[in-house]
Amino acid sequence: MEQPYEMNTLSQVMEKLRLKGIDNELKMSDHGKMQAKSLNKVYKPEDVTIIKTYRFEGMSDPGDNAVIYVVEDQDGDIGYILDAYGTYSDNLGSAFDDFLKKINVADRNEQEIFH
């Protein structure tokens, strides 16, 4: 029986997403809008659902902490939001945090996402 593939690092999860064609990164614009440039879409919190969350904690530096939120939009397109917190965060300000708090969560198992 094949062992399940464990993803323990940020780079492993990013590579697995890339291999499955999930390379649509949603980023907060300077104007406070969440965008997926590769899909040419702009989102409101109710337009996406978090379907999986991966958390990573730096062993030696708390500034190395990160979270990947795998999200699905109303059209069935899957992308991700990367939130590196601490010193490395690109998502400064309350607009990003407010957006995340308003997104619905429907946690799925990895087999559903990476089938």
TILUMSE-343956 format. One line per 8 residues: number of its first residue (from 1); for each residue y, z, x of N, C-alpha, C, O. Coordinates in steps of 0.001 Angstrom, whole numbers, padded with zeros to 6 digits. Each point is the difference from the previous one (the first is absolute). Last residue first. Layout:
BEGIN
NUM> Y/Z/X/Y/Z/X/Y/Z/X/Y/Z/X | ...
***
This chain:
BEGIN
115> 015138/-006227/-006543/-001248/-000662/-000372/-000139/-001357/000651/-000999/-000688/-000212 | 004471/004559/000341/-000485/-000807/001122/-001306/-000706/-000282/-000763/-000246/000933 | 002962/003016/-004258/001107/-000679/000669/-000513/-000989/001035/000502/-001121/000094 | -003530/003873/-002511/000726/-000816/-000980/001092/-000833/000674/000270/-001130/-000406 | -002729/004256/002956/-000854/-001141/-000344/000707/-000921/-001008/-000175/-001218/000039 | 002163/005409/001316/000180/-001104/000942/-000844/-001219/-000351/000418/-001126/000270 | 001222/004396/-004218/-000771/000179/001218/000119/-001257/000867/000379/-001065/-000488 | 003617/002827/-002768/-001255/-000740/-000037/-000783/000277/001272/000566/000404/001016
107> 003833/001813/-004120/-000774/-000041/001240/-001333/-000717/-000199/-000777/000350/-000889 | 005512/-000306/-001396/-001329/-000220/-000571/-000945/-000171/001193/-000392/-001117/000338 | 005933/002539/-001590/-001123/000059/000938/-001299/-000171/-000775/-000234/000683/-000998 | 005970/-001917/000452/-001258/000489/-000567/-001096/-000052/001061/000028/-000844/000895 | 005313/001386/000243/-001106/-000962/-000090/-001218/000675/-000619/-000334/001130/000354 | 004623/001035/000780/-000079/-000594/-001338/-001172/-000968/-000174/-000257/-000459/-001113 | 001459/002723/005291/-000308/001037/-000996/-000219/-000578/-001395/-000688/000608/-000819 | 002151/-003423/004455/-001403/000427/000133/-000403/000996/-001076/-001099/-000087/-000548
99> 005662/-001258/000778/-000854/-001106/-000425/-001462/000432/000023/-000723/-000203/-000975 | 003889/003188/002709/000086/-000064/-001459/-000908/-001090/-000545/-000670/000196/-001014 | 001118/000136/005697/-000745/001142/-000546/-000009/-000017/-001527/-001033/000264/-000615 | 003665/-003522/002776/-001414/-000227/000277/-000847/001117/-000616/-000983/-000270/-000691 | 005664/000713/000471/-000448/-001109/-000852/-001491/-000258/000184/-000709/-000231/-000980 | 003326/003502/003584/-000676/000460/-001206/-000526/-001145/-000865/-000901/000227/-000808 | 001444/-000309/006357/000799/000068/-001217/-000834/000326/-001221/-001228/-000087/000012 | -000687/-002549/004345/000880/001151/-000080/000781/-000046/-001310/000323/-001077/-000502
91> -004360/-001482/002854/000362/000240/-001394/000845/001256/-000147/-000413/000976/-000626 | -001794/-002668/004583/000989/-001029/-000329/000608/000290/-001361/000996/-000613/-000385 | -003493/004018/004207/000149/-000503/-001361/001089/-001058/-000092/001103/000169/000521 | -002747/002676/003309/-000316/-001419/-000067/000214/-000617/-001376/-000306/-001176/-000198 | 000920/005948/001405/000884/-000823/000821/-000184/-001489/-000215/000946/-000769/000167 | -003028/003481/-003999/000505/000572/001233/000905/-000998/000694/000707/-000773/-000647 | -004613/-001137/-002417/001046/000984/-000149/000351/000640/001319/-000698/-000149/001003 | -001250/-004619/-003227/-000148/000834/001192/001098/001046/-000084/001186/-000331/-000015
83> -003431/-003134/-003569/001007/001047/000161/-000359/000840/001208/-000841/000896/-000073 | -000354/-005871/-002663/-000248/000828/001176/001141/000985/000136/001168/-000386/000054 | -003570/-002774/-004092/001249/000629/000436/-000374/000907/001152/-000861/000868/-000146 | -001654/-005502/-002229/000031/001378/000493/001420/000416/000335/000874/-000820/000281 | -003965/-002881/-003689/000780/000128/001224/-000042/001443/000454/-000830/000787/-000457 | -001236/-004648/-003500/-000153/001274/000709/000792/-000058/001295/-000022/-000999/000719 | -000056/-001536/-005945/000208/-000138/001446/-000059/001371/000654/000586/000961/-000499 | -000823/-001885/-004311/-001260/000149/000725/000127/-000217/001492/-001001/000049/000715
75> 004513/000072/-004197/-000646/-001308/000079/-001342/000059/000722/-000676/-001020/000138 | 003582/004834/-000587/-000423/-000382/-001356/-000689/-001360/-000040/-000703/-000308/-000962 | 000459/003044/005593/001065/-000253/-000963/-000571/-000496/-001322/-001213/-000153/-000141 | -000619/003569/004273/-000274/-001225/-000750/001118/-000206/-001009/000410/000938/-000684 | -001296/001942/005733/000536/-000135/-001356/-000408/-001332/-000615/-000224/-000993/000693 | -000582/004932/003531/-000445/-001315/-000441/000378/-000099/-001469/-000369/000854/-000805 | 002354/002256/004891/-000268/-000060/-001427/-000418/-001433/-000316/000803/-000921/000151 | -000574/004184/004466/-000043/-001352/-000551/-000354/000136/-001471/-001020/000591/-000354
67> 003284/002853/004338/-000749/-000194/-001233/000048/-001491/-000334/001048/-000640/000095 | -000178/004298/004494/000264/-001206/-000789/-000867/000005/-001247/-001026/000678/-000064 | 002799/002348/004954/-000608/-000030/-001330/000394/-001267/-000750/001126/-000485/000115 | 000268/002214/004384/-000909/-001138/-000099/-000651/-000119/-001377/-000860/-000860/-000192 | 003793/004457/001716/000786/-001193/-000262/-000854/-001247/-000124/000501/-001052/-000396 | -002225/005372/001694/000168/-000130/-001447/000832/-001220/-000390/-000079/-000459/-001140 | -003001/001080/005567/001398/-000079/-000378/000117/-000163/-001512/-000429/-001022/-000534 | -003799/001361/002823/000849/000775/000895/001456/000050/-000434/000748/000870/000443
59> -004225/-003065/-003042/-000679/001162/000588/000947/000850/000833/-000093/001227/-000010 | 001361/-004268/-004385/-000026/-000066/001458/-000600/001268/000572/000353/001108/-000405 | -001470/-003250/-004461/000767/001058/000643/-000157/-000117/001502/-001112/-000087/000519 | 000526/-002926/-005459/-000325/000125/001423/000910/001049/000607/001212/-000001/-000216 | -003164/-002156/-004918/000924/000866/000741/-000498/000158/001433/-001196/000154/000249 | 000667/-003598/-004891/-000578/000406/001291/001055/000811/000745/001129/-000455/000179 | -002288/-001430/-005559/000920/000617/000944/-000772/000408/001245/-001057/000624/-000089 | 000745/-004105/-004651/-000669/000732/001086/001069/000532/000942/001012/-000655/000244
51> 000190/-001551/-004266/-001437/-000009/-000244/-000791/000679/001112/-001187/000275/-000173 | 006379/-000566/-002358/-000681/000369/001251/-001488/000075/-000298/-000431/000779/-000851 | 004042/-003898/-001800/-000852/001181/-000108/-000623/000255/001357/-000508/-000924/000635 | 005131/-001976/-002965/-001127/000151/000925/-000756/001291/-000284/000533/000938/-000592 | 003418/-002311/-001833/-000631/-001301/000239/-001243/000093/000878/-000778/-000951/000073 | 003943/004568/-001269/-000971/-000256/-001062/-000726/-001338/000169/-000930/-000290/-000753 | 004472/001664/003804/-001188/000860/000108/-001066/-000291/-001055/-001192/000095/000290 | 004163/-004167/001086/000413/001303/-000497/-001255/000872/000067/-001104/-000544/000052
43> 002112/-004156/002944/-000716/000902/-000903/000828/001192/-000429/000845/000508/000737 | -000826/-006022/001260/000732/001264/000060/-000604/000895/-001076/-000227/-000441/-001127 | -001521/-004300/004025/000114/000857/-001180/000832/001232/000322/000027/000481/001133 | -002158/-004360/001572/001295/-000305/-000598/000197/000780/-001305/000411/-000557/-001017 | -004048/000747/004362/-000264/-000408/-001387/001274/-000429/-000727/-000048/-000473/-001136 | 000196/002034/005623/-001043/-001026/000046/-000355/-000511/-001399/-000487/-001121/-000145 | 003606/004725/000724/000573/-001298/000374/-001056/-001094/-000013/000292/-001135/-000378 | 000319/005691/-002261/-001116/-000591/000737/000461/-001408/000340/-000122/-000916/-000812
35> 003007/005706/-000599/-000265/-001425/000054/-001296/-000304/000729/-000384/000699/000938 | 003828/003284/-003481/-001279/-000163/000682/-000370/-001473/-000081/-000074/-000569/-001089 | 005175/002891/001082/-001020/-000702/-000789/-001264/-000124/000836/000072/-000218/001210 | 004424/001962/000153/-000775/000942/-000802/-001020/-000645/-000917/-000410/000608/-000989 | 003385/-002658/004411/000637/000156/-001307/-000802/000905/-000931/000294/000075/-001193 | -001710/-001424/005576/001240/000739/000209/000708/000291/-001316/000859/000879/-000072 | -006119/-001506/-000250/001113/-000776/000546/001202/000918/000230/000006/001161/-000407 | -005463/-000115/000420/001246/000317/-000674/001121/-000788/000685/000151/000046/001220
27> -005371/-001692/-001401/000970/000784/000762/001252/000213/-000837/000369/-000828/-000833 | -005937/-000995/000852/001160/000297/-000823/000912/000903/000807/-000436/001013/000547 | -003555/-004698/000945/000635/001302/000175/001221/000099/-000898/000858/-000883/-000008 | -005537/-002068/000353/001288/000006/-000679/000618/001387/000125/-000358/000913/-000745 | -004085/-002636/002128/001024/000109/001036/001405/-000089/-000588/000956/-000343/000695 | -006337/000132/-001710/000983/000905/-000599/001074/000252/001053/000011/001029/000676 | -004189/-003580/-000135/001136/-000763/-000513/001045/000850/-000689/000856/-000522/-000715 | -004948/001868/003132/-000215/-000253/-001426/001179/-000760/-000626/000044/-000198/-001214
19> 000106/001520/005773/-001209/-000810/-000128/-000314/-000346/-001454/-000612/-001033/-000272 | 004228/003989/001232/000301/-001356/000446/-001195/-000922/-000189/000153/-001129/-000467 | -000722/005730/-000410/000853/-000620/-001010/000279/-001459/000362/-000082/-000884/-000853 | -002188/003409/004034/-000870/-000236/-001155/000790/-000660/-001132/-000505/-000918/-000646 | 002918/002284/004420/-000862/-001144/000327/-000909/-000338/-001177/-000186/-001173/-000324 | 002888/005023/-000016/000842/-001197/-000006/-000832/-001259/000278/000223/-001037/-000624 | -002371/005204/000972/000292/-000315/-001394/000844/-001270/-000081/-000263/-000860/-000840 | -000662/002487/005124/-001242/-000432/-000646/000249/-000398/-001455/-000518/-001015/-000465
11> 004100/002880/002983/-000289/-001377/000407/-001291/-000520/-000628/-000088/-001188/-000310 | 001351/005718/-000412/000922/-000907/-000664/-000337/-001451/000346/-000013/-000858/-000882 | -003993/004291/001214/001305/-000179/000607/000830/-000985/-000810/-000526/-000807/-000767 | -004007/002087/-000346/000619/001261/000389/001396/-000157/000570/000732/000983/000117 | -004930/-003279/-003231/001271/-000387/000588/000778/001270/000291/000465/000682/-000914 | -005938/-002285/000074/001046/001010/-000110/001247/-000475/000714/-000068/-000522/001112 | -004437/-001782/-003524/000985/-000168/001054/001106/001020/-000197/000728/-000042/-000992 | -006043/000535/-000508/001335/-000368/-000468/000959/-000057/001176/-000110/000783/000945
3> -005088/-001890/-000231/000899/001150/-000064/001356/-000444/-000539/000460/-001094/000328 | -005350/-001212/-001437/001211/-000125/000796/000889/001228/-000191/000191/000477/-001118 | -005675/-000733/000817/001191/000000/-000849/001244/000000/000887/000086/000754/000969
***
